[in-house]
Amino acid sequence: MPHPSKQNRPIKENRVSLIRNPLLNKGSAFSEKERDLFQLNGLIPAQVETIEIQADRCYQQYKEQQTDLDRYIFLRALQDENETLFFYLAAHHITEMMPILYTPTVGSACQTYSHLFQKNRGLFIAYPDRDKIGEILKQTEQDNVKIIVVTDGERILGLGDLGVGGMGIPIGKLALYTACGGIDPETVLPIVLDVGTNNEKLLNDPFYMGWHHKRITGDEYYSFVDQFVQAVMQQWPDIFLHFEDFAQKNALPLLKKYRDQYCCFNDDIQGTSAVALATLYSACKTRKTSIKDQRIVFLGAGSAGCGIAEQIVSAMVAEGLDEITARGQIYMVDRNGLITDDMQDIPDFQKKLAQPLSKLKNWEVSEHGFSLLEVVRQSQATVLVGVSGQKGLFTEEVIKTLASHCEAPFVMPLSNPTSHMEATPEDILKWTNGKALVATGSPFAPVVISGNSFPIAQCNNAYIFPGIGLGVLASKATRVTDNMMVAAAYALADTAPSARNEGTAILPSFDDIEDVSYVIALAVAKAAVEDNVAEKKDDKELLSLIKDYYWHPEYSTYHVA
């Protein structure tokens, strides 16, 4: 079925609701015939404009904004007025606007959400309304919701508990699903589960718009989330449910509980691990080595770090290592030092990645366990990954130690926003005399050292999740399997310029994100068919479905229904 943007569209709206509905509003682009049909004459200036002219004007206004936060507010206001124009503008300037629409600027927007609030978008489902969830879902004006991004606001980026301020994350993720993955904006819905907040600053802020209550925990919390999930599935049985920025203690249990029952996905765990695997795979190809040959130290052993590590273990096994050997080449360091098999009360997802203490007899241990520096030195690490959310922990000594025994170290300070990253690309390259290959979670310009320019790969989930969503929805997959995530990772790596001998960049440009999303979506859809979670179709049929599903920001021609 073609999208409304590709055909004439019958409209039942009256003139006021037509120009106030951002999904339908065309502003100055309403034709003369449409102005007559819907009695819009006089409500809009006389000149009938093209979307290109509108976008040029908006871009000029965008450039006149003074700060990144001002630019974010401008784009959000445009989205709330005219979604087609907003996505046209974003699609044509995606590399420039990515850090405004999402990390790092969205973090500042979430921190000040209640003070910046102008217009509602999405749904807020508060714990006191837990018996009305079904009614609340039915109140949305969207009839054909296909994808929901939901957060409870407890772990927003590296910024912690921001309560309902976390709404900026689902809004931002869904904007990228559309701008980068072609998901029709009429079919997306951002949701915040408001279970309170433990952020005292918010609780004491009279402008805070959420439920002024400490966070609900334990059985009450899980029962509430389950009420939400069941109500969603009853309302939209074919939904693609994306969990985002839940705290570590809840993220993995929720994913484990629902992933085999429904079509759901956690980007912090699955998306982060897929894009990290893709980046590592691409870096290894550039360095003419293999993933199985790497010794990898992680700083940060939460659900994201362990998720990446498990994905890498699987890749090492696929390249010929046995699992025990593969796990022996992965070192997880958290606030208590290296995770070892003698530690008590560590989560199950960390236990499988614990190093045997018997292997570490000659290592120097401090009162805080085996330090990051000691682990890098003793393991002879080749790759260093940061997912700690703590600024500056990749010190000069750590990086120089890494480079001292590795000719071409790969350093990935992935924590967001940039104020929380473990080290800057400039410092890493300076400390290694340009030897290191660097990938970050947020965008950075190339670093110039001694006249040489070094590109910085952005290991950003925005490469992965839009294509995954497109592949899932176009193929009507009923689950998101591990095989689908691995397929997405390798598909992304194969789109890198370095993989095609067209340059040294280990990830593609976001300017090519539509083509990248097609490649990822096809790989995901094929894997879904292989895993029997989507109807059997050949590659040509799947690609046709994907291209037909892809929504482009074009105005429809309206006529009266």
Summary of the structure (lengths in Angstrom):
residues: 561
radius of gyration: 24.0
end to end distance: 18.7
largest distance: 83.8
contacts: 1946
relative contact order: 0.11
helix: 51%
strand: 12%
